[in-house]
Amino acid sequence: MLAVLTGLLLTIMAYCLASWLFARSGYFPLLNPVLVATTLIIVILRFLNIEYSSYLLGAHYLSLLLGPATVGLAVPIAMHSRTIKKKLRPILLALVVSSLVAVCTSVGLAWLMGADRNILIGLSVKAATMPIALELARSLDGAIPLTAAFVFFTGILGATIGPFIFKWLGIQQDDVRGLAMGVTSHVIGTATEFKHSQEAGSYASLGMSLNGIFTAIVIPVLYFLFF
């Protein structure tokens, strides 16, 4: 029971502190709450010599909420459904092109470098949100921990450097930046876009959802064609 409470309370407290730091910094991208909270938890576990398996006894209860939270993102999509419908054709085109390019470039480069099958599977689903990616990896007999790591770092990387890229390229349109972040950085990038604006977060939710569906359909087909 103590181990359960330790993992649960540690995760909640670390995230609350990370969120406070993020707000105090003016939402500076490199202080993303997920990144900061994860770093804090790793440091504390190492310092107190707590086994990850013991920590997970409590922390996994929070991960069970990831699925319902992802489904809950349908609410902002519905709120902006009228404007989304008007742009549905370019949205779908951008989704297909960006998803295929992301998969082909990462998997192709890894294959040319001699990566094994588990790495290729993990890279192929890295842009999908965690529940979908893990289920795909499980159905394809991939390495679950490796896939989870790829998905996590993909989301963190997009959420931290994405805003800098948008600023550098002068991209301020909510629909463009939101869709791009949702497709490439799933739920972590989507949460970041809600800090920018409600509309950007809605398009990020849409991009994440559509990319998850597209990935779940296409990746198994590509897998059975090429493996």
PyMOL commands that set and color helices and strands:
alter all, ss='L'
color gray80, all
select helices_A, chain A and resi 2-24+29-31+33-47+52-63+66-72+74-79+81-86+88-112+117-124+130-139+144-169+174-196+198-226
alter helices_A, ss='H'
color red, helices_A
deselect
rebuild
show_as cartoon
